[in-house]
Amino acid sequence: MLAELFVNWHVDPVIFHLGPVALRWYSILFVSGFVIGWFIFSWFFRREGVKTELLDPLLYVLLLGTIVGARLGHCIFYQPEYYFGSWQGFWEVFMPWKGGLASHGGAIALILCMWWYAHHYGKKNGFDFVWILDHLAIAVSFAACLIRLGNLFNSEIYGDVTNLPWGFVFELRGETEPKHPTQLYEAISYLLLGIGLILLYKYRMAKTYRGTYIGIFFIVCFGMRILIEFIKEPQVAFEENMLLNMGQILSIPFVLLGIAFLVYAYVRKQPEPAEQPFLVNSSRKLEKDAKLSDNVHSLR
């Protein structure tokens, strides 16, 4: 009875070919994540008075950081013996279209890129490193959901055999038994996380502190990753005899970092909204004038 409910998944990952170029579902969903992120950040910037001219450099930095970081993450964490063991493998490090992107590498690169972006643009526009990470967490939740859907269309990164009625038979990979659609598990987790964060931002922004959103994101996103990895098939051979696989090991520091951000938020208690520079400058000028007046009175 239950077997009739299994999904026989044989969707072609390629939408169409245009000469030697193939347009893939994964590519469409990957790019869509950045497009949606651009519109979300556009709303953030307009709502908090940050110049929208800063959106384009933010998009370029995010795109470059994600691709480079995710590619290097896969090469370093999962197959270093191949990519750094021969010249042929090494040159393939620079060929992300051949497959192999790791979300943990992308996360590390994005943190570094956002530090640069905040250092370059933040001070004169009323935001800092933690502010940009908080807002990035919301956009990345939705982008991560789309990327996992792309993995589903590629019939990759799926789970162990299951007898649950929503199991997927990934026929393109030669599978004959239903497997856990872990891509969907993660996609749904990230979608719910994104919805929760954006509602918190919309209705409670004035009452939250900087570091709250990124803290919640790291804990929930990578916490769910740790749990779901228990029912995933090993991605590389060396994971077969490990108590925790590489994805789980790399997720633990991010969960701890999320806890640290929440502690930071509630210790420092810095308001979440960006500070509009002209208001900050006016406030500082008033403080300076007040101090000068006090000094003059003391001299008299």
Disulfide bonds with the S-S distance in Angstrom:
none
